[in-house]
């Protein structure tokens, strides 16, 4: 039980940090999670969509916004 509680608290703290950082960079937390999930050597949109469990259209919209902000190429 202690390890499950620890993992839950760790997840909550991690989510909080990502939300705060996203706010600082004027992006949504969803866009921040998308950005953090992209490997340095790149990934196909379909693979990233599967990895994150998102519809391709949602991911594409978020990534297009990140491209406009010059966070991804």
PDB file of N, H, CA, C and O in Angstrom:
ATOM      1  N   UNK A   1       0.816  -1.198   0.000  1.00  0.00           N
ATOM      2  CA  UNK A   1       0.000   0.000   0.000  1.00  0.00           C
ATOM      3  C   UNK A   1       0.861   1.264   0.000  1.00  0.00           C
ATOM      4  O   UNK A   1       0.521   2.251  -0.653  1.00  0.00           O
ATOM      5  N   UNK A   2       1.966   1.231   0.727  1.00  0.00           N
ATOM      6  H   UNK A   2       2.242   0.429   1.258  1.00  0.00           H
ATOM      7  CA  UNK A   2       2.814   2.413   0.807  1.00  0.00           C
ATOM      8  C   UNK A   2       3.384   2.760  -0.570  1.00  0.00           C
ATOM      9  O   UNK A   2       3.442   3.936  -0.928  1.00  0.00           O
ATOM     10  N   UNK A   3       3.802   1.764  -1.345  1.00  0.00           N
ATOM     11  H   UNK A   3       3.755   0.808  -1.055  1.00  0.00           H
ATOM     12  CA  UNK A   3       4.375   2.046  -2.660  1.00  0.00           C
ATOM     13  C   UNK A   3       3.314   2.602  -3.615  1.00  0.00           C
ATOM     14  O   UNK A   3       3.623   3.470  -4.432  1.00  0.00           O
ATOM     15  N   UNK A   4       2.086   2.125  -3.529  1.00  0.00           N
ATOM     16  H   UNK A   4       1.835   1.420  -2.866  1.00  0.00           H
ATOM     17  CA  UNK A   4       1.012   2.663  -4.368  1.00  0.00           C
ATOM     18  C   UNK A   4       0.749   4.118  -3.998  1.00  0.00           C
ATOM     19  O   UNK A   4       0.579   4.959  -4.881  1.00  0.00           O
ATOM     20  N   UNK A   5       0.715   4.419  -2.721  1.00  0.00           N
ATOM     21  H   UNK A   5       0.854   3.736  -2.004  1.00  0.00           H
ATOM     22  CA  UNK A   5       0.528   5.789  -2.253  1.00  0.00           C
ATOM     23  C   UNK A   5       1.675   6.680  -2.729  1.00  0.00           C
ATOM     24  O   UNK A   5       1.456   7.811  -3.162  1.00  0.00           O
ATOM     25  N   UNK A   6       2.881   6.164  -2.644  1.00  0.00           N
ATOM     26  H   UNK A   6       3.059   5.245  -2.292  1.00  0.00           H
ATOM     27  CA  UNK A   6       4.054   6.912  -3.090  1.00  0.00           C
ATOM     28  C   UNK A   6       3.949   7.239  -4.578  1.00  0.00           C
ATOM     29  O   UNK A   6       4.216   8.371  -4.982  1.00  0.00           O
ATOM     30  N   UNK A   7       3.565   6.259  -5.397  1.00  0.00           N
ATOM     31  H   UNK A   7       3.348   5.339  -5.069  1.00  0.00           H
ATOM     32  CA  UNK A   7       3.442   6.488  -6.836  1.00  0.00           C
ATOM     33  C   UNK A   7       2.361   7.510  -7.155  1.00  0.00           C
ATOM     34  O   UNK A   7       2.532   8.340  -8.048  1.00  0.00           O
ATOM     35  N   UNK A   8       1.265   7.454  -6.439  1.00  0.00           N
ATOM     36  H   UNK A   8       1.126   6.780  -5.714  1.00  0.00           H
ATOM     37  CA  UNK A   8       0.188   8.428  -6.648  1.00  0.00           C
ATOM     38  C   UNK A   8       0.673   9.831  -6.305  1.00  0.00           C
ATOM     39  O   UNK A   8       0.449  10.772  -7.066  1.00  0.00           O
ATOM     40  N   UNK A   9       1.341   9.973  -5.155  1.00  0.00           N
ATOM     41  H   UNK A   9       1.524   9.209  -4.537  1.00  0.00           H
ATOM     42  CA  UNK A   9       1.848  11.282  -4.754  1.00  0.00           C
ATOM     43  C   UNK A   9       2.914  11.791  -5.725  1.00  0.00           C
ATOM     44  O   UNK A   9       2.958  12.983  -6.033  1.00  0.00           O
ATOM     45  N   UNK A  10       3.762  10.900  -6.202  1.00  0.00           N
ATOM     46  H   UNK A  10       3.727   9.932  -5.953  1.00  0.00           H
ATOM     47  CA  UNK A  10       4.783  11.273  -7.175  1.00  0.00           C
ATOM     48  C   UNK A  10       4.135  11.781  -8.464  1.00  0.00           C
ATOM     49  O   UNK A  10       4.569  12.785  -9.028  1.00  0.00           O
ATOM     50  N   UNK A  11       3.110  11.093  -8.919  1.00  0.00           N
ATOM     51  H   UNK A  11       2.757  10.278  -8.460  1.00  0.00           H
ATOM     52  CA  UNK A  11       2.390  11.490 -10.130  1.00  0.00           C
ATOM     53  C   UNK A  11       1.732  12.850  -9.957  1.00  0.00           C
ATOM     54  O   UNK A  11       1.784  13.686 -10.860  1.00  0.00           O
ATOM     55  N   UNK A  12       1.122  13.074  -8.821  1.00  0.00           N
ATOM     56  H   UNK A  12       1.079  12.395  -8.087  1.00  0.00           H
ATOM     57  CA  UNK A  12       0.477  14.357  -8.551  1.00  0.00           C
ATOM     58  C   UNK A  12       1.503  15.490  -8.545  1.00  0.00           C
ATOM     59  O   UNK A  12       1.272  16.551  -9.124  1.00  0.00           O
ATOM     60  N   UNK A  13       2.629  15.257  -7.890  1.00  0.00           N
ATOM     61  H   UNK A  13       2.817  14.395  -7.419  1.00  0.00           H
ATOM     62  CA  UNK A  13       3.681  16.279  -7.839  1.00  0.00           C
ATOM     63  C   UNK A  13       4.246  16.556  -9.234  1.00  0.00           C
ATOM     64  O   UNK A  13       4.474  17.710  -9.595  1.00  0.00           O
ATOM     65  N   UNK A  14       4.470  15.502 -10.010  1.00  0.00           N
ATOM     66  H   UNK A  14       4.285  14.564  -9.716  1.00  0.00           H
ATOM     67  CA  UNK A  14       4.988  15.650 -11.370  1.00  0.00           C
ATOM     68  C   UNK A  14       4.008  16.450 -12.224  1.00  0.00           C
ATOM     69  O   UNK A  14       4.412  17.363 -12.945  1.00  0.00           O
ATOM     70  N   UNK A  15       2.730  16.111 -12.145  1.00  0.00           N
ATOM     71  H   UNK A  15       2.402  15.369 -11.559  1.00  0.00           H
ATOM     72  CA  UNK A  15       1.705  16.828 -12.911  1.00  0.00           C
ATOM     73  C   UNK A  15       1.676  18.301 -12.524  1.00  0.00           C
ATOM     74  O   UNK A  15       1.534  19.173 -13.382  1.00  0.00           O
ATOM     75  N   UNK A  16       1.809  18.571 -11.245  1.00  0.00           N
ATOM     76  H   UNK A  16       1.924  17.863 -10.549  1.00  0.00           H
ATOM     77  CA  UNK A  16       1.814  19.951 -10.770  1.00  0.00           C
ATOM     78  C   UNK A  16       2.989  20.728 -11.348  1.00  0.00           C
ATOM     79  O   UNK A  16       2.823  21.865 -11.788  1.00  0.00           O
ATOM     80  N   UNK A  17       4.169  20.128 -11.351  1.00  0.00           N
ATOM     81  H   UNK A  17       4.304  19.204 -10.993  1.00  0.00           H
ATOM     82  CA  UNK A  17       5.353  20.783 -11.913  1.00  0.00           C
ATOM     83  C   UNK A  17       5.194  21.052 -13.408  1.00  0.00           C
ATOM     84  O   UNK A  17       5.570  22.118 -13.895  1.00  0.00           O
ATOM     85  N   UNK A  18       4.641  20.096 -14.122  1.00  0.00           N
ATOM     86  H   UNK A  18       4.335  19.230 -13.726  1.00  0.00           H
ATOM     87  CA  UNK A  18       4.442  20.270 -15.562  1.00  0.00           C
ATOM     88  C   UNK A  18       3.432  21.384 -15.814  1.00  0.00           C
ATOM     89  O   UNK A  18       3.632  22.203 -16.711  1.00  0.00           O
ATOM     90  N   UNK A  19       2.354  21.428 -15.038  1.00  0.00           N
ATOM     91  H   UNK A  19       2.192  20.763 -14.310  1.00  0.00           H
ATOM     92  CA  UNK A  19       1.348  22.489 -15.209  1.00  0.00           C
ATOM     93  C   UNK A  19       1.945  23.863 -14.931  1.00  0.00           C
ATOM     94  O   UNK A  19       1.656  24.819 -15.650  1.00  0.00           O
ATOM     95  N   UNK A  20       2.768  23.972 -13.903  1.00  0.00           N
ATOM     96  H   UNK A  20       3.003  23.196 -13.318  1.00  0.00           H
ATOM     97  CA  UNK A  20       3.408  25.250 -13.587  1.00  0.00           C
ATOM     98  C   UNK A  20       4.356  25.680 -14.706  1.00  0.00           C
ATOM     99  O   UNK A  20       4.353  26.842 -15.113  1.00  0.00           O
ATOM    100  N   UNK A  21       5.153  24.757 -15.196  1.00  0.00           N
ATOM    101  H   UNK A  21       5.155  23.813 -14.866  1.00  0.00           H
ATOM    102  CA  UNK A  21       6.086  25.061 -16.281  1.00  0.00           C
ATOM    103  C   UNK A  21       5.317  25.441 -17.546  1.00  0.00           C
ATOM    104  O   UNK A  21       5.703  26.376 -18.248  1.00  0.00           O
ATOM    105  N   UNK A  22       4.243  24.727 -17.839  1.00  0.00           N
ATOM    106  H   UNK A  22       3.930  23.967 -17.270  1.00  0.00           H
ATOM    107  CA  UNK A  22       3.428  25.026 -19.015  1.00  0.00           C
ATOM    108  C   UNK A  22       2.890  26.449 -18.934  1.00  0.00           C
ATOM    109  O   UNK A  22       2.900  27.184 -19.922  1.00  0.00           O
ATOM    110  N   UNK A  23       2.430  26.824 -17.769  1.00  0.00           N
ATOM    111  H   UNK A  23       2.422  26.227 -16.966  1.00  0.00           H
ATOM    112  CA  UNK A  23       1.914  28.175 -17.565  1.00  0.00           C
ATOM    113  C   UNK A  23       3.003  29.214 -17.823  1.00  0.00           C
ATOM    114  O   UNK A  23       2.743  30.247 -18.440  1.00  0.00           O
ATOM    115  N   UNK A  24       4.211  28.945 -17.358  1.00  0.00           N
ATOM    116  H   UNK A  24       4.422  28.106 -16.857  1.00  0.00           H
ATOM    117  CA  UNK A  24       5.337  29.866 -17.574  1.00  0.00           C
ATOM    118  C   UNK A  24       5.645  30.042 -19.063  1.00  0.00           C
ATOM    119  O   UNK A  24       6.039  31.126 -19.496  1.00  0.00           O
ATOM    120  N   UNK A  25       5.465  28.984 -19.835  1.00  0.00           N
ATOM    121  H   UNK A  25       5.144  28.104 -19.484  1.00  0.00           H
ATOM    122  CA  UNK A  25       5.761  29.023 -21.262  1.00  0.00           C
ATOM    123  C   UNK A  25       4.529  29.324 -22.113  1.00  0.00           C
ATOM    124  O   UNK A  25       4.580  29.266 -23.342  1.00  0.00           O
ATOM    125  N   UNK A  26       3.426  29.644 -21.444  1.00  0.00           N
ATOM    126  H   UNK A  26       3.384  29.691 -20.446  1.00  0.00           H
ATOM    127  CA  UNK A  26       2.172  30.031 -22.121  1.00  0.00           C
ATOM    128  C   UNK A  26       1.641  28.946 -23.064  1.00  0.00           C
ATOM    129  O   UNK A  26       1.160  29.232 -24.161  1.00  0.00           O
ATOM    130  N   UNK A  27       1.743  27.684 -22.600  1.00  0.00           N
ATOM    131  H   UNK A  27       2.134  27.453 -21.709  1.00  0.00           H
ATOM    132  CA  UNK A  27       1.157  26.569 -23.334  1.00  0.00           C
ATOM    133  C   UNK A  27       0.265  25.794 -22.370  1.00  0.00           C
ATOM    134  O   UNK A  27       0.349  25.961 -21.153  1.00  0.00           O
ATOM    135  N   UNK A  28      -0.582  24.952 -22.930  1.00  0.00           N
ATOM    136  H   UNK A  28      -0.650  24.816 -23.918  1.00  0.00           H
ATOM    137  CA  UNK A  28      -1.466  24.135 -22.094  1.00  0.00           C
ATOM    138  C   UNK A  28      -0.669  22.982 -21.482  1.00  0.00           C
ATOM    139  O   UNK A  28       0.402  22.623 -21.973  1.00  0.00           O
ATOM    140  N   UNK A  29      -1.196  22.419 -20.425  1.00  0.00           N
ATOM    141  H   UNK A  29      -2.066  22.710 -20.027  1.00  0.00           H
ATOM    142  CA  UNK A  29      -0.515  21.269 -19.822  1.00  0.00           C
ATOM    143  C   UNK A  29      -0.484  20.096 -20.796  1.00  0.00           C
ATOM    144  O   UNK A  29       0.478  19.329 -20.814  1.00  0.00           O
ATOM    145  N   UNK A  30      -1.525  19.955 -21.599  1.00  0.00           N
ATOM    146  H   UNK A  30      -2.307  20.579 -21.584  1.00  0.00           H
ATOM    147  CA  UNK A  30      -1.548  18.896 -22.608  1.00  0.00           C
ATOM    148  C   UNK A  30      -0.416  19.089 -23.618  1.00  0.00           C
ATOM    149  O   UNK A  30       0.254  18.128 -23.996  1.00  0.00           O
ATOM    150  N   UNK A  31      -0.205  20.330 -24.051  1.00  0.00           N
ATOM    151  H   UNK A  31      -0.749  21.111 -23.744  1.00  0.00           H
ATOM    152  CA  UNK A  31       0.887  20.607 -24.977  1.00  0.00           C
ATOM    153  C   UNK A  31       2.239  20.338 -24.312  1.00  0.00           C
ATOM    154  O   UNK A  31       3.164  19.846 -24.958  1.00  0.00           O
ATOM    155  N   UNK A  32       2.347  20.658 -23.031  1.00  0.00           N
ATOM    156  H   UNK A  32       1.595  21.057 -22.507  1.00  0.00           H
ATOM    157  CA  UNK A  32       3.597  20.407 -22.307  1.00  0.00           C
ATOM    158  C   UNK A  32       3.881  18.911 -22.230  1.00  0.00           C
ATOM    159  O   UNK A  32       5.014  18.483 -22.449  1.00  0.00           O
ATOM    160  N   UNK A  33       2.853  18.110 -21.917  1.00  0.00           N
ATOM    161  H   UNK A  33       1.933  18.457 -21.738  1.00  0.00           H
ATOM    162  CA  UNK A  33       3.045  16.661 -21.865  1.00  0.00           C
ATOM    163  C   UNK A  33       3.420  16.123 -23.243  1.00  0.00           C
ATOM    164  O   UNK A  33       4.257  15.227 -23.359  1.00  0.00           O
ATOM    165  N   UNK A  34       2.798  16.672 -24.288  1.00  0.00           N
ATOM    166  H   UNK A  34       2.118  17.399 -24.195  1.00  0.00           H
ATOM    167  CA  UNK A  34       3.151  16.259 -25.652  1.00  0.00           C
ATOM    168  C   UNK A  34       4.608  16.577 -25.928  1.00  0.00           C
ATOM    169  O   UNK A  34       5.342  15.742 -26.456  1.00  0.00           O
ATOM    170  N   UNK A  35       5.026  17.776 -25.575  1.00  0.00           N
ATOM    171  H   UNK A  35       4.430  18.455 -25.146  1.00  0.00           H
ATOM    172  CA  UNK A  35       6.401  18.215 -25.801  1.00  0.00           C
ATOM    173  C   UNK A  35       7.408  17.344 -25.049  1.00  0.00           C
ATOM    174  O   UNK A  35       8.447  16.971 -25.594  1.00  0.00           O
ATOM    175  N   UNK A  36       7.096  17.028 -23.815  1.00  0.00           N
ATOM    176  H   UNK A  36       6.252  17.331 -23.372  1.00  0.00           H
ATOM    177  CA  UNK A  36       7.989  16.198 -23.006  1.00  0.00           C
ATOM    178  C   UNK A  36       8.077  14.757 -23.516  1.00  0.00           C
ATOM    179  O   UNK A  36       9.022  14.038 -23.192  1.00  0.00           O
ATOM    180  N   UNK A  37       7.103  14.344 -24.304  1.00  0.00           N
ATOM    181  H   UNK A  37       6.335  14.928 -24.567  1.00  0.00           H
ATOM    182  CA  UNK A  37       7.056  12.966 -24.793  1.00  0.00           C
ATOM    183  C   UNK A  37       7.770  12.769 -26.119  1.00  0.00           C
ATOM    184  O   UNK A  37       7.899  11.643 -26.599  1.00  0.00           O
ATOM    185  N   UNK A  38       8.235  13.859 -26.710  1.00  0.00           N
ATOM    186  H   UNK A  38       8.131  14.774 -26.320  1.00  0.00           H
ATOM    187  CA  UNK A  38       8.914  13.764 -27.994  1.00  0.00           C
ATOM    188  C   UNK A  38      10.405  13.492 -27.752  1.00  0.00           C
ATOM    189  O   UNK A  38      11.081  14.307 -27.124  1.00  0.00           O
ATOM    190  N   UNK A  39      10.922  12.370 -28.237  1.00  0.00           N
ATOM    191  H   UNK A  39      10.373  11.708 -28.747  1.00  0.00           H
ATOM    192  CA  UNK A  39      12.354  12.081 -28.077  1.00  0.00           C
ATOM    193  C   UNK A  39      13.208  13.090 -28.846  1.00  0.00           C
ATOM    194  O   UNK A  39      12.740  13.686 -29.816  1.00  0.00           O
ATOM    195  N   UNK A  40      14.448  13.283 -28.419  1.00  0.00           N
ATOM    196  H   UNK A  40      14.828  12.799 -27.631  1.00  0.00           H
ATOM    197  CA  UNK A  40      15.329  14.244 -29.072  1.00  0.00           C
ATOM    198  C   UNK A  40      15.559  13.917 -30.535  1.00  0.00           C
ATOM    199  O   UNK A  40      15.741  14.820 -31.352  1.00  0.00           O
ATOM    200  N   UNK A  41      15.551  12.621 -30.878  1.00  0.00           N
ATOM    201  H   UNK A  41      15.403  11.887 -30.215  1.00  0.00           H
ATOM    202  CA  UNK A  41      15.776  12.238 -32.275  1.00  0.00           C
ATOM    203  C   UNK A  41      14.485  12.153 -33.078  1.00  0.00           C
ATOM    204  O   UNK A  41      14.494  11.690 -34.219  1.00  0.00           O
ATOM    205  N   UNK A  42      13.364  12.599 -32.487  1.00  0.00           N
ATOM    206  H   UNK A  42      13.356  12.975 -31.560  1.00  0.00           H
ATOM    207  CA  UNK A  42      12.091  12.664 -33.204  1.00  0.00           C
ATOM    208  C   UNK A  42      11.260  11.403 -33.075  1.00  0.00           C
ATOM    209  O   UNK A  42      11.715  10.376 -32.570  1.00  0.00           O
ATOM    210  N   UNK A  43      10.034  11.511 -33.545  1.00  0.00           N
ATOM    211  H   UNK A  43       9.665  12.345 -33.955  1.00  0.00           H
ATOM    212  CA  UNK A  43       9.082  10.400 -33.512  1.00  0.00           C
ATOM    213  C   UNK A  43       7.982  10.713 -34.520  1.00  0.00           C
ATOM    214  O   UNK A  43       7.652  11.879 -34.733  1.00  0.00           O
ATOM    215  N   UNK A  44       7.428   9.710 -35.126  1.00  0.00           N
ATOM    216  H   UNK A  44       7.697   8.762 -34.954  1.00  0.00           H
ATOM    217  CA  UNK A  44       6.328   9.944 -36.062  1.00  0.00           C
ATOM    218  C   UNK A  44       5.082  10.346 -35.272  1.00  0.00           C
ATOM    219  O   UNK A  44       4.925   9.990 -34.104  1.00  0.00           O
ATOM    220  N   UNK A  45       4.218  11.083 -35.928  1.00  0.00           N
ATOM    221  H   UNK A  45       4.346  11.371 -36.877  1.00  0.00           H
ATOM    222  CA  UNK A  45       2.985  11.528 -35.271  1.00  0.00           C
ATOM    223  C   UNK A  45       2.125  10.330 -34.864  1.00  0.00           C
ATOM    224  O   UNK A  45       1.508  10.344 -33.798  1.00  0.00           O
ATOM    225  N   UNK A  46       2.082   9.310 -35.696  1.00  0.00           N
ATOM    226  H   UNK A  46       2.583   9.299 -36.562  1.00  0.00           H
ATOM    227  CA  UNK A  46       1.254   8.147 -35.363  1.00  0.00           C
ATOM    228  C   UNK A  46       1.816   7.400 -34.155  1.00  0.00           C
ATOM    229  O   UNK A  46       1.056   6.931 -33.307  1.00  0.00           O
ATOM    230  N   UNK A  47       3.144   7.287 -34.074  1.00  0.00           N
ATOM    231  H   UNK A  47       3.761   7.668 -34.763  1.00  0.00           H
ATOM    232  CA  UNK A  47       3.756   6.620 -32.921  1.00  0.00           C
ATOM    233  C   UNK A  47       3.543   7.431 -31.645  1.00  0.00           C
ATOM    234  O   UNK A  47       3.253   6.866 -30.590  1.00  0.00           O
ATOM    235  N   UNK A  48       3.686   8.749 -31.736  1.00  0.00           N
ATOM    236  H   UNK A  48       3.922   9.208 -32.592  1.00  0.00           H
ATOM    237  CA  UNK A  48       3.464   9.605 -30.580  1.00  0.00           C
ATOM    238  C   UNK A  48       2.007   9.569 -30.146  1.00  0.00           C
ATOM    239  O   UNK A  48       1.709   9.576 -28.952  1.00  0.00           O
ATOM    240  N   UNK A  49       1.110   9.532 -31.106  1.00  0.00           N
ATOM    241  H   UNK A  49       1.352   9.526 -32.076  1.00  0.00           H
ATOM    242  CA  UNK A  49      -0.318   9.440 -30.816  1.00  0.00           C
ATOM    243  C   UNK A  49      -0.636   8.163 -30.041  1.00  0.00           C
ATOM    244  O   UNK A  49      -1.393   8.192 -29.070  1.00  0.00           O
ATOM    245  N   UNK A  50      -0.061   7.054 -30.469  1.00  0.00           N
ATOM    246  H   UNK A  50       0.553   7.031 -31.258  1.00  0.00           H
ATOM    247  CA  UNK A  50      -0.265   5.779 -29.777  1.00  0.00           C
ATOM    248  C   UNK A  50       0.368   5.799 -28.389  1.00  0.00           C
ATOM    249  O   UNK A  50      -0.222   5.310 -27.425  1.00  0.00           O
ATOM    250  N   UNK A  51       1.569   6.364 -28.291  1.00  0.00           N
ATOM    251  H   UNK A  51       2.047   6.761 -29.074  1.00  0.00           H
ATOM    252  CA  UNK A  51       2.295   6.435 -27.023  1.00  0.00           C
ATOM    253  C   UNK A  51       1.502   7.218 -25.971  1.00  0.00           C
ATOM    254  O   UNK A  51       1.464   6.842 -24.800  1.00  0.00           O
ATOM    255  N   UNK A  52       0.867   8.315 -26.413  1.00  0.00           N
ATOM    256  H   UNK A  52       0.898   8.620 -27.365  1.00  0.00           H
ATOM    257  CA  UNK A  52       0.135   9.175 -25.493  1.00  0.00           C
ATOM    258  C   UNK A  52      -1.341   8.799 -25.345  1.00  0.00           C
ATOM    259  O   UNK A  52      -2.025   9.286 -24.445  1.00  0.00           O
ATOM    260  N   UNK A  53      -1.824   7.932 -26.234  1.00  0.00           N
ATOM    261  H   UNK A  53      -1.269   7.537 -26.966  1.00  0.00           H
ATOM    262  CA  UNK A  53      -3.233   7.552 -26.184  1.00  0.00           C
ATOM    263  C   UNK A  53      -4.156   8.675 -26.617  1.00  0.00           C
ATOM    264  O   UNK A  53      -5.254   8.832 -26.084  1.00  0.00           O
ATOM    265  N   UNK A  54      -3.696   9.464 -27.601  1.00  0.00           N
ATOM    266  H   UNK A  54      -2.803   9.336 -28.034  1.00  0.00           H
ATOM    267  CA  UNK A  54      -4.475  10.591 -28.096  1.00  0.00           C
ATOM    268  C   UNK A  54      -4.928  10.342 -29.524  1.00  0.00           C
ATOM    269  O   UNK A  54      -4.277   9.617 -30.277  1.00  0.00           O
ATOM    270  N   UNK A  55      -6.049  10.950 -29.890  1.00  0.00           N
ATOM    271  H   UNK A  55      -6.577  11.539 -29.278  1.00  0.00           H
ATOM    272  CA  UNK A  55      -6.454  10.938 -31.290  1.00  0.00           C
ATOM    273  C   UNK A  55      -5.413  11.697 -32.090  1.00  0.00           C
ATOM    274  O   UNK A  55      -4.832  12.666 -31.602  1.00  0.00           O
ATOM    275  N   UNK A  56      -5.179  11.266 -33.298  1.00  0.00           N
ATOM    276  H   UNK A  56      -5.650  10.478 -33.695  1.00  0.00           H
ATOM    277  CA  UNK A  56      -4.188  11.920 -34.151  1.00  0.00           C
ATOM    278  C   UNK A  56      -4.535  13.386 -34.371  1.00  0.00           C
ATOM    279  O   UNK A  56      -3.639  14.228 -34.422  1.00  0.00           O
ATOM    280  N   UNK A  57      -5.822  13.706 -34.501  1.00  0.00           N
ATOM    281  H   UNK A  57      -6.550  13.022 -34.459  1.00  0.00           H
ATOM    282  CA  UNK A  57      -6.223  15.094 -34.740  1.00  0.00           C
ATOM    283  C   UNK A  57      -5.903  15.987 -33.544  1.00  0.00           C
ATOM    284  O   UNK A  57      -5.476  17.128 -33.721  1.00  0.00           O
ATOM    285  N   UNK A  58      -6.105  15.484 -32.341  1.00  0.00           N
ATOM    286  H   UNK A  58      -6.452  14.558 -32.197  1.00  0.00           H
ATOM    287  CA  UNK A  58      -5.792  16.252 -31.130  1.00  0.00           C
ATOM    288  C   UNK A  58      -4.303  16.491 -31.034  1.00  0.00           C
ATOM    289  O   UNK A  58      -3.864  17.607 -30.758  1.00  0.00           O
ATOM    290  N   UNK A  59      -3.525  15.450 -31.260  1.00  0.00           N
ATOM    291  H   UNK A  59      -3.882  14.543 -31.484  1.00  0.00           H
ATOM    292  CA  UNK A  59      -2.072  15.565 -31.203  1.00  0.00           C
ATOM    293  C   UNK A  59      -1.575  16.534 -32.271  1.00  0.00           C
ATOM    294  O   UNK A  59      -0.727  17.382 -31.990  1.00  0.00           O
ATOM    295  N   UNK A  60      -2.087  16.419 -33.477  1.00  0.00           N
ATOM    296  H   UNK A  60      -2.776  15.731 -33.705  1.00  0.00           H
ATOM    297  CA  UNK A  60      -1.673  17.294 -34.568  1.00  0.00           C
ATOM    298  C   UNK A  60      -1.956  18.756 -34.234  1.00  0.00           C
ATOM    299  O   UNK A  60      -1.116  19.621 -34.482  1.00  0.00           O
ATOM    300  N   UNK A  61      -3.111  19.032 -33.683  1.00  0.00           N
ATOM    301  H   UNK A  61      -3.793  18.329 -33.481  1.00  0.00           H
ATOM    302  CA  UNK A  61      -3.463  20.402 -33.297  1.00  0.00           C
ATOM    303  C   UNK A  61      -2.480  20.932 -32.249  1.00  0.00           C
ATOM    304  O   UNK A  61      -1.990  22.056 -32.365  1.00  0.00           O
ATOM    305  N   UNK A  62      -2.195  20.124 -31.232  1.00  0.00           N
ATOM    306  H   UNK A  62      -2.592  19.211 -31.138  1.00  0.00           H
ATOM    307  CA  UNK A  62      -1.257  20.552 -30.187  1.00  0.00           C
ATOM    308  C   UNK A  62       0.149  20.765 -30.743  1.00  0.00           C
ATOM    309  O   UNK A  62       0.802  21.758 -30.423  1.00  0.00           O
ATOM    310  N   UNK A  63       0.608  19.839 -31.568  1.00  0.00           N
ATOM    311  H   UNK A  63       0.078  19.033 -31.827  1.00  0.00           H
ATOM    312  CA  UNK A  63       1.958  19.953 -32.130  1.00  0.00           C
ATOM    313  C   UNK A  63       2.038  21.151 -33.073  1.00  0.00           C
ATOM    314  O   UNK A  63       3.054  21.845 -33.095  1.00  0.00           O
ATOM    315  N   UNK A  64       1.001  21.403 -33.840  1.00  0.00           N
ATOM    316  H   UNK A  64       0.175  20.840 -33.822  1.00  0.00           H
ATOM    317  CA  UNK A  64       1.003  22.574 -34.724  1.00  0.00           C
ATOM    318  C   UNK A  64       1.126  23.865 -33.921  1.00  0.00           C
ATOM    319  O   UNK A  64       1.814  24.795 -34.341  1.00  0.00           O
ATOM    320  N   UNK A  65       0.465  23.923 -32.773  1.00  0.00           N
ATOM    321  H   UNK A  65      -0.093  23.167 -32.432  1.00  0.00           H
ATOM    322  CA  UNK A  65       0.597  25.098 -31.908  1.00  0.00           C
ATOM    323  C   UNK A  65       2.015  25.207 -31.360  1.00  0.00           C
ATOM    324  O   UNK A  65       2.553  26.310 -31.253  1.00  0.00           O
ATOM    325  N   UNK A  66       2.624  24.082 -31.014  1.00  0.00           N
ATOM    326  H   UNK A  66       2.187  23.186 -31.101  1.00  0.00           H
ATOM    327  CA  UNK A  66       4.005  24.097 -30.528  1.00  0.00           C
ATOM    328  C   UNK A  66       4.979  24.522 -31.631  1.00  0.00           C
ATOM    329  O   UNK A  66       5.982  25.180 -31.358  1.00  0.00           O
ATOM    330  N   UNK A  67       4.683  24.146 -32.865  1.00  0.00           N
ATOM    331  H   UNK A  67       3.868  23.610 -33.087  1.00  0.00           H
ATOM    332  CA  UNK A  67       5.511  24.562 -33.998  1.00  0.00           C
ATOM    333  C   UNK A  67       5.430  26.082 -34.172  1.00  0.00           C
ATOM    334  O   UNK A  67       6.447  26.742 -34.382  1.00  0.00           O
ATOM    335  N   UNK A  68       4.214  26.630 -34.084  1.00  0.00           N
ATOM    336  H   UNK A  68       3.388  26.094 -33.913  1.00  0.00           H
ATOM    337  CA  UNK A  68       4.034  28.082 -34.213  1.00  0.00           C
ATOM    338  C   UNK A  68       4.811  28.843 -33.145  1.00  0.00           C
ATOM    339  O   UNK A  68       5.267  29.962 -33.382  1.00  0.00           O
ATOM    340  N   UNK A  69       4.959  28.241 -31.981  1.00  0.00           N
ATOM    341  H   UNK A  69       4.588  27.332 -31.788  1.00  0.00           H
ATOM    342  CA  UNK A  69       5.696  28.874 -30.884  1.00  0.00           C
ATOM    343  C   UNK A  69       7.196  28.558 -30.913  1.00  0.00           C
ATOM    344  O   UNK A  69       7.943  28.958 -30.021  1.00  0.00           O
ATOM    345  N   UNK A  70       7.626  27.826 -31.964  1.00  0.00           N
ATOM    346  H   UNK A  70       7.019  27.500 -32.689  1.00  0.00           H
ATOM    347  CA  UNK A  70       9.032  27.425 -32.146  1.00  0.00           C
ATOM    348  C   UNK A  70       9.554  26.526 -31.032  1.00  0.00           C
ATOM    349  O   UNK A  70      10.739  26.576 -30.703  1.00  0.00           O
ATOM    350  N   UNK A  71       8.680  25.702 -30.445  1.00  0.00           N
ATOM    351  H   UNK A  71       7.717  25.662 -30.712  1.00  0.00           H
ATOM    352  CA  UNK A  71       9.109  24.723 -29.446  1.00  0.00           C
ATOM    353  C   UNK A  71       9.481  23.393 -30.087  1.00  0.00           C
ATOM    354  O   UNK A  71      10.238  22.617 -29.503  1.00  0.00           O
ATOM    355  N   UNK A  72       8.967  23.125 -31.262  1.00  0.00           N
ATOM    356  H   UNK A  72       8.352  23.755 -31.736  1.00  0.00           H
ATOM    357  CA  UNK A  72       9.334  21.924 -32.020  1.00  0.00           C
ATOM    358  C   UNK A  72       9.511  22.307 -33.485  1.00  0.00           C
ATOM    359  O   UNK A  72       9.000  23.326 -33.949  1.00  0.00           O
ATOM    360  N   UNK A  73      10.244  21.466 -34.191  1.00  0.00           N
ATOM    361  H   UNK A  73      10.659  20.638 -33.814  1.00  0.00           H
ATOM    362  CA  UNK A  73      10.484  21.700 -35.620  1.00  0.00           C
ATOM    363  C   UNK A  73       9.770  20.616 -36.392  1.00  0.00           C
ATOM    364  O   UNK A  73       9.822  20.597 -37.622  1.00  0.00           O
TER     365      UNK A  73
END
